[in-house]
Amino acid sequence: MISKIIRLGLTALLFGWAIYQFVLGNIGNGIMFIFLAGIPLLTYFRNERIIVALWHLRKNNMEKASKALKGIKNPEASLIKSQLAYYYLLTGMIESQTGIGKAETILKKALNTGLRLKQDQAMAKLNLAGIAISKGRKKEATILLQDVKRLDEKGVLDEQVKYIKQQMKRVGGPQQMGRRF
């Protein structure tokens, strides 16, 4: 919470100094201070540790991504709602590589918190479908995959959806899993 206040306070201070420079007639200094005021304001809306974790996740370096996310102390208090949703998404994706039990709850938390982009919602649901398949919940996975297809308008996740469907065929029906309906 203090970090948010410091960032907004620094932004207001730099913006005020920019206005003061404009009043004095120092137009160049005023423009420079407006740009400088944009930096803490940008980090208020886009957390730098989440950006670093996303970069490491794209490079498939789970250890560094996890380390960057662990650097965020008390995420519920220090992040705004949209940042918190992406924090949960990235944490869930990292956890899905190690343990699926905890990853499922974290990914559901990300969806409930509110991911902004449909592509990100599709990614979370795709991971949840993979977890459901690994736990033998074929019906839930089918519903999640239908949601993924609906949300993935550009078809970026088509290969992953095909892979999950192949995994569903390998799992088989409920009789093979020892359940009776």
URMONOR-V576155 format. One record per residue. N is the residue number from 1. RES is the residue in three letters. PSI is psi in radians with two decimals (* if undefined). NEAR is the number of other C-alpha atoms within 10 Angstrom. Layout:
# URMONOR-V576155
n=N res=RES psi=PSI near=NEAR
n=N res=RES psi=PSI near=NEAR
This chain:
# URMONOR-V576155
n=1 res=MET psi=-0.71 near=12
n=2 res=ILE psi=-0.65 near=9
n=3 res=SER psi=-0.71 near=12
n=4 res=LYS psi=-0.78 near=18
n=5 res=ILE psi=-0.72 near=12
n=6 res=ILE psi=-0.77 near=13
n=7 res=ARG psi=-0.79 near=18
n=8 res=LEU psi=-0.66 near=17
n=9 res=GLY psi=-0.75 near=14
n=10 res=LEU psi=-0.69 near=18
n=11 res=THR psi=-0.81 near=22
n=12 res=ALA psi=-0.70 near=16
n=13 res=LEU psi=-0.81 near=14
n=14 res=LEU psi=-0.68 near=21
n=15 res=PHE psi=-0.69 near=20
n=16 res=GLY psi=-0.72 near=16
n=17 res=TRP psi=-0.60 near=17
n=18 res=ALA psi=-0.75 near=24
n=19 res=ILE psi=-0.72 near=19
n=20 res=TYR psi=-0.70 near=15
n=21 res=GLN psi=-0.65 near=18
n=22 res=PHE psi=-0.71 near=15
n=23 res=VAL psi=-0.67 near=11
n=24 res=LEU psi=-0.22 near=11
n=25 res=GLY psi=0.09 near=11
n=26 res=ASN psi=1.37 near=13
n=27 res=ILE psi=-0.75 near=15
n=28 res=GLY psi=-0.77 near=11
n=29 res=ASN psi=-0.67 near=17
n=30 res=GLY psi=-0.76 near=22
n=31 res=ILE psi=-0.71 near=16
n=32 res=MET psi=-0.75 near=13
n=33 res=PHE psi=-0.49 near=20
n=34 res=ILE psi=-0.75 near=17
n=35 res=PHE psi=-0.69 near=14
n=36 res=LEU psi=-0.59 near=16
n=37 res=ALA psi=-0.44 near=22
n=38 res=GLY psi=-0.45 near=16
n=39 res=ILE psi=-0.95 near=13
n=40 res=PRO psi=-0.50 near=20
n=41 res=LEU psi=-0.69 near=17
n=42 res=LEU psi=-0.72 near=13
n=43 res=THR psi=-0.27 near=14
n=44 res=TYR psi=-0.71 near=21
n=45 res=PHE psi=-0.44 near=14
n=46 res=ARG psi=1.82 near=15
n=47 res=ASN psi=2.29 near=18
n=48 res=GLU psi=-0.56 near=14
n=49 res=ARG psi=-0.61 near=18
n=50 res=ILE psi=-0.68 near=21
n=51 res=ILE psi=-0.76 near=16
n=52 res=VAL psi=-0.74 near=16
n=53 res=ALA psi=-0.70 near=24
n=54 res=LEU psi=-0.71 near=22
n=55 res=TRP psi=-0.78 near=14
n=56 res=HIS psi=-0.60 near=18
n=57 res=LEU psi=-0.66 near=18
n=58 res=ARG psi=-0.53 near=11
n=59 res=LYS psi=0.02 near=11
n=60 res=ASN psi=0.61 near=12
n=61 res=ASN psi=1.51 near=14
n=62 res=MET psi=-0.61 near=18
n=63 res=GLU psi=-0.83 near=12
n=64 res=LYS psi=-0.62 near=17
n=65 res=ALA psi=-0.76 near=24
n=66 res=SER psi=-0.70 near=18
n=67 res=LYS psi=-0.69 near=14
n=68 res=ALA psi=-0.69 near=18
n=69 res=LEU psi=-0.58 near=21
n=70 res=LYS psi=-0.31 near=14
n=71 res=GLY psi=-0.21 near=11
n=72 res=ILE psi=1.91 near=16
n=73 res=LYS psi=2.29 near=10
n=74 res=ASN psi=1.21 near=10
n=75 res=PRO psi=-0.54 near=17
n=76 res=GLU psi=-0.56 near=14
n=77 res=ALA psi=-0.52 near=13
n=78 res=SER psi=-0.18 near=18
n=79 res=LEU psi=2.59 near=21
n=80 res=ILE psi=2.95 near=16
n=81 res=LYS psi=-0.81 near=16
n=82 res=SER psi=-0.65 near=15
n=83 res=GLN psi=-0.65 near=23
n=84 res=LEU psi=-0.67 near=22
n=85 res=ALA psi=-0.75 near=24
n=86 res=TYR psi=-0.54 near=23
n=87 res=TYR psi=-0.81 near=26
n=88 res=TYR psi=-0.70 near=24
n=89 res=LEU psi=-0.86 near=26
n=90 res=LEU psi=-0.71 near=24
n=91 res=THR psi=-0.71 near=22
n=92 res=GLY psi=-0.68 near=25
n=93 res=MET psi=-0.68 near=22
n=94 res=ILE psi=-0.74 near=21
n=95 res=GLU psi=-0.53 near=19
n=96 res=SER psi=-0.33 near=20
n=97 res=GLN psi=-0.42 near=10
n=98 res=THR psi=-0.92 near=10
n=99 res=GLY psi=2.18 near=12
n=100 res=ILE psi=-0.35 near=21
n=101 res=GLY psi=-0.87 near=12
n=102 res=LYS psi=-0.58 near=13
n=103 res=ALA psi=-0.66 near=24
n=104 res=GLU psi=-0.79 near=23
n=105 res=THR psi=-0.63 near=13
n=106 res=ILE psi=-0.73 near=24
n=107 res=LEU psi=-0.64 near=28
n=108 res=LYS psi=-0.63 near=17
n=109 res=LYS psi=-0.67 near=16
n=110 res=ALA psi=-0.75 near=25
n=111 res=LEU psi=-0.68 near=19
n=112 res=ASN psi=-0.54 near=10
n=113 res=THR psi=-0.61 near=17
n=114 res=GLY psi=1.48 near=15
n=115 res=LEU psi=2.35 near=21
n=116 res=ARG psi=-0.83 near=13
n=117 res=LEU psi=2.49 near=10
n=118 res=LYS psi=-0.60 near=14
n=119 res=GLN psi=-0.68 near=18
n=120 res=ASP psi=-0.64 near=18
n=121 res=GLN psi=-0.71 near=20
n=122 res=ALA psi=-0.71 near=25
n=123 res=MET psi=-0.75 near=21
n=124 res=ALA psi=-0.75 near=25
n=125 res=LYS psi=-0.56 near=24
n=126 res=LEU psi=-0.76 near=23
n=127 res=ASN psi=-0.68 near=25
n=128 res=LEU psi=-0.63 near=26
n=129 res=ALA psi=-0.73 near=29
n=130 res=GLY psi=-0.67 near=26
n=131 res=ILE psi=-0.72 near=19
n=132 res=ALA psi=-0.71 near=20
n=133 res=ILE psi=-0.77 near=21
n=134 res=SER psi=-0.42 near=15
n=135 res=LYS psi=-0.02 near=13
n=136 res=GLY psi=0.34 near=19
n=137 res=ARG psi=1.41 near=18
n=138 res=LYS psi=-0.68 near=22
n=139 res=LYS psi=-0.78 near=15
n=140 res=GLU psi=-0.70 near=13
n=141 res=ALA psi=-0.68 near=25
n=142 res=THR psi=-0.76 near=17
n=143 res=ILE psi=-0.75 near=12
n=144 res=LEU psi=-0.68 near=21
n=145 res=LEU psi=-0.60 near=23
n=146 res=GLN psi=-0.70 near=16
n=147 res=ASP psi=-0.68 near=16
n=148 res=VAL psi=-0.78 near=26
n=149 res=LYS psi=-0.67 near=17
n=150 res=ARG psi=-0.71 near=12
n=151 res=LEU psi=-0.52 near=19
n=152 res=ASP psi=1.43 near=18
n=153 res=GLU psi=-0.51 near=12
n=154 res=LYS psi=-0.15 near=9
n=155 res=GLY psi=0.44 near=13
n=156 res=VAL psi=-0.55 near=13
n=157 res=LEU psi=0.28 near=17
n=158 res=ASP psi=-0.74 near=13
n=159 res=GLU psi=-0.73 near=10
n=160 res=GLN psi=-0.64 near=14
n=161 res=VAL psi=-0.74 near=19
n=162 res=LYS psi=-0.71 near=12
n=163 res=TYR psi=-0.76 near=11
n=164 res=ILE psi=-0.68 near=20
n=165 res=LYS psi=-0.65 near=19
n=166 res=GLN psi=-0.68 near=11
n=167 res=GLN psi=-0.61 near=15
n=168 res=MET psi=-0.69 near=22
n=169 res=LYS psi=-0.62 near=10
n=170 res=ARG psi=-0.61 near=10
n=171 res=VAL psi=-0.68 near=17
n=172 res=GLY psi=-2.94 near=12
n=173 res=GLY psi=3.14 near=15
n=174 res=PRO psi=-0.46 near=14
n=175 res=GLN psi=-0.60 near=9
n=176 res=GLN psi=-0.41 near=10
n=177 res=MET psi=-0.02 near=11
n=178 res=GLY psi=0.27 near=7
n=179 res=ARG psi=2.64 near=9
n=180 res=ARG psi=2.44 near=7
n=181 res=PHE psi=* near=4
